Protein backbone atom coordinates (compact mmCIF):
# COMPACT_ATOMS: atom_id res chain seq x y z
CA UNK A 1 0.00 0.00 0.00
CA UNK A 2 2.82 2.40 0.86
CA UNK A 3 4.61 1.42 -2.35
CA UNK A 4 1.47 2.18 -4.40
CA UNK A 5 1.11 5.60 -2.75
CA UNK A 6 4.73 6.48 -3.56
CA UNK A 7 4.30 5.34 -7.16
CA UNK A 8 1.19 7.48 -7.58
CA UNK A 9 2.89 10.45 -5.92
CA UNK A 10 5.82 10.07 -8.34
CA UNK A 11 3.47 9.79 -11.34
CA UNK A 12 1.61 12.90 -10.20
CA UNK A 13 4.81 14.90 -9.70
CA UNK A 14 6.26 13.76 -13.04
CA UNK A 15 2.97 14.44 -14.85
CA UNK A 16 2.70 17.91 -13.33
CA UNK A 17 6.28 18.75 -14.34
CA UNK A 18 5.69 17.57 -17.91
CA UNK A 19 2.42 19.49 -18.16
CA UNK A 20 4.08 22.62 -16.75
CA UNK A 21 6.82 22.33 -19.37
CA UNK A 22 4.31 21.85 -22.20
CA UNK A 23 2.13 24.73 -21.06
CA UNK A 24 5.11 27.04 -20.54
CA UNK A 25 6.38 26.21 -24.03
CA UNK A 26 2.91 26.75 -25.50
CA UNK A 27 2.54 30.12 -23.80
CA UNK A 28 5.96 31.17 -25.08
CA UNK A 29 5.21 30.10 -28.65
CA UNK A 30 1.87 31.87 -28.65
CA UNK A 31 3.38 35.04 -27.20
CA UNK A 32 6.01 35.05 -29.96
CA UNK A 33 3.33 34.50 -32.60
CA UNK A 34 1.12 37.21 -31.15
CA UNK A 35 4.03 39.67 -31.17
CA UNK A 36 4.87 38.82 -34.78
CA UNK A 37 1.25 39.12 -35.88
CA UNK A 38 0.85 42.48 -34.15
CA UNK A 39 4.04 43.70 -35.83
CA UNK A 40 2.76 42.44 -39.19
CA UNK A 41 -0.62 44.11 -38.61
CA UNK A 42 1.06 47.43 -37.83
CA UNK A 43 3.19 47.15 -40.97
CA UNK A 44 0.10 46.22 -42.99
CA UNK A 45 -1.76 49.27 -41.66
CA UNK A 46 1.13 51.56 -42.65
CA UNK A 47 1.36 49.99 -46.10
CA UNK A 48 -2.39 50.26 -46.57
CA UNK A 49 -2.30 53.96 -45.67
CA UNK A 50 0.57 54.58 -48.11
CA UNK A 51 -1.18 52.71 -50.92
CA UNK A 52 -4.43 54.61 -50.33
CA UNK A 53 -2.53 57.91 -50.49
CA UNK A 54 -0.76 56.81 -53.68
CA UNK A 55 -4.08 55.75 -55.22
CA UNK A 56 -5.64 59.13 -54.46
CA UNK A 57 -2.66 60.91 -56.04
CA UNK A 58 -2.79 58.79 -59.20
CA UNK A 59 -6.55 59.20 -59.49
CA UNK A 60 -6.23 62.97 -59.11
CA UNK A 61 -4.21 63.29 -62.33
CA UNK A 62 -6.52 64.22 -65.19
CA UNK A 63 -4.55 64.23 -68.38
CA UNK A 64 -7.55 64.26 -70.71
CA UNK A 65 -7.36 68.02 -71.08
CA UNK A 66 -3.63 68.25 -71.56
CA UNK A 67 -2.21 69.63 -74.76
CA UNK A 68 1.28 69.42 -76.16
CA UNK A 69 1.90 72.95 -74.92
CA UNK A 70 0.89 72.39 -71.30
CA UNK A 71 2.44 68.93 -71.12
CA UNK A 72 5.70 70.55 -70.03
CA UNK A 73 3.98 72.55 -67.30
CA UNK A 74 2.36 69.37 -66.02
CA UNK A 75 5.66 67.51 -65.70
CA UNK A 76 5.52 67.58 -61.86
CA UNK A 77 2.27 65.61 -62.07
CA UNK A 78 3.94 63.19 -64.45
CA UNK A 79 6.85 62.87 -62.04
CA UNK A 80 4.51 62.08 -59.13
CA UNK A 81 2.77 59.53 -61.32
CA UNK A 82 6.11 57.89 -62.06
CA UNK A 83 6.77 57.42 -58.34
CA UNK A 84 3.67 55.25 -57.81
CA UNK A 85 5.23 52.06 -59.23
CA UNK A 86 8.13 52.47 -56.78
CA UNK A 87 5.66 52.71 -53.89
CA UNK A 88 3.85 49.60 -55.15
CA UNK A 89 7.07 47.62 -55.50
CA UNK A 90 8.24 48.66 -52.03
CA UNK A 91 4.90 47.65 -50.56
CA UNK A 92 5.05 44.27 -52.34
CA UNK A 93 8.51 43.59 -50.95
CA UNK A 94 7.33 44.33 -47.40
CA UNK A 95 4.06 42.42 -47.54
CA UNK A 96 3.53 38.74 -48.23
CA UNK A 97 -0.13 39.54 -48.86
CA UNK A 98 0.72 41.75 -51.84
CA UNK A 99 3.29 39.40 -53.28
CA UNK A 100 0.62 36.74 -53.72
CA UNK A 101 1.77 34.45 -50.89
CA UNK A 102 -0.78 33.28 -48.37
CA UNK A 103 0.09 34.21 -44.77
CA UNK A 104 0.90 30.60 -43.88
CA UNK A 105 3.23 30.36 -46.89
CA UNK A 106 4.94 33.55 -45.80
CA UNK A 107 5.64 32.04 -42.39
CA UNK A 108 3.17 34.18 -40.44
CA UNK A 109 0.62 31.60 -39.39
CA UNK A 110 1.23 27.97 -38.54
CA UNK A 111 -0.52 25.41 -40.69
CA UNK A 112 -2.13 22.52 -38.80
C-alpha positions as CSV (number, residue, x, y, z in Angstrom):
1,X,0.0,0.0,0.0
2,X,2.8,2.4,0.9
3,X,4.6,1.4,-2.3
4,X,1.5,2.2,-4.4
5,X,1.1,5.6,-2.8
6,X,4.7,6.5,-3.6
7,X,4.3,5.3,-7.2
8,X,1.2,7.5,-7.6
9,X,2.9,10.4,-5.9
10,X,5.8,10.1,-8.3
11,X,3.5,9.8,-11.3
12,X,1.6,12.9,-10.2
13,X,4.8,14.9,-9.7
14,X,6.3,13.8,-13.0
15,X,3.0,14.4,-14.8
16,X,2.7,17.9,-13.3
17,X,6.3,18.8,-14.3
18,X,5.7,17.6,-17.9
19,X,2.4,19.5,-18.2
20,X,4.1,22.6,-16.7
21,X,6.8,22.3,-19.4
22,X,4.3,21.8,-22.2
23,X,2.1,24.7,-21.1
24,X,5.1,27.0,-20.5
25,X,6.4,26.2,-24.0
26,X,2.9,26.7,-25.5
27,X,2.5,30.1,-23.8
28,X,6.0,31.2,-25.1
29,X,5.2,30.1,-28.6
30,X,1.9,31.9,-28.6
31,X,3.4,35.0,-27.2
32,X,6.0,35.0,-30.0
33,X,3.3,34.5,-32.6
34,X,1.1,37.2,-31.1
35,X,4.0,39.7,-31.2
36,X,4.9,38.8,-34.8
37,X,1.2,39.1,-35.9
38,X,0.8,42.5,-34.2
39,X,4.0,43.7,-35.8
40,X,2.8,42.4,-39.2
41,X,-0.6,44.1,-38.6
42,X,1.1,47.4,-37.8
43,X,3.2,47.2,-41.0
44,X,0.1,46.2,-43.0
45,X,-1.8,49.3,-41.7
46,X,1.1,51.6,-42.7
47,X,1.4,50.0,-46.1
48,X,-2.4,50.3,-46.6
49,X,-2.3,54.0,-45.7
50,X,0.6,54.6,-48.1
51,X,-1.2,52.7,-50.9
52,X,-4.4,54.6,-50.3
53,X,-2.5,57.9,-50.5
54,X,-0.8,56.8,-53.7
55,X,-4.1,55.8,-55.2
56,X,-5.6,59.1,-54.5
57,X,-2.7,60.9,-56.0
58,X,-2.8,58.8,-59.2
59,X,-6.6,59.2,-59.5
60,X,-6.2,63.0,-59.1
61,X,-4.2,63.3,-62.3
62,X,-6.5,64.2,-65.2
63,X,-4.5,64.2,-68.4
64,X,-7.6,64.3,-70.7
65,X,-7.4,68.0,-71.1
66,X,-3.6,68.2,-71.6
67,X,-2.2,69.6,-74.8
68,X,1.3,69.4,-76.2
69,X,1.9,73.0,-74.9
70,X,0.9,72.4,-71.3
71,X,2.4,68.9,-71.1
72,X,5.7,70.6,-70.0
73,X,4.0,72.6,-67.3
74,X,2.4,69.4,-66.0
75,X,5.7,67.5,-65.7
76,X,5.5,67.6,-61.9
77,X,2.3,65.6,-62.1
78,X,3.9,63.2,-64.5
79,X,6.8,62.9,-62.0
80,X,4.5,62.1,-59.1
81,X,2.8,59.5,-61.3
82,X,6.1,57.9,-62.1
83,X,6.8,57.4,-58.3
84,X,3.7,55.3,-57.8
85,X,5.2,52.1,-59.2
86,X,8.1,52.5,-56.8
87,X,5.7,52.7,-53.9
88,X,3.9,49.6,-55.1
89,X,7.1,47.6,-55.5
90,X,8.2,48.7,-52.0
91,X,4.9,47.6,-50.6
92,X,5.0,44.3,-52.3
93,X,8.5,43.6,-51.0
94,X,7.3,44.3,-47.4
95,X,4.1,42.4,-47.5
96,X,3.5,38.7,-48.2
97,X,-0.1,39.5,-48.9
98,X,0.7,41.8,-51.8
99,X,3.3,39.4,-53.3
100,X,0.6,36.7,-53.7
101,X,1.8,34.4,-50.9
102,X,-0.8,33.3,-48.4
103,X,0.1,34.2,-44.8
104,X,0.9,30.6,-43.9
105,X,3.2,30.4,-46.9
106,X,4.9,33.5,-45.8
107,X,5.6,32.0,-42.4
108,X,3.2,34.2,-40.4
109,X,0.6,31.6,-39.4
110,X,1.2,28.0,-38.5
111,X,-0.5,25.4,-40.7
112,X,-2.1,22.5,-38.8
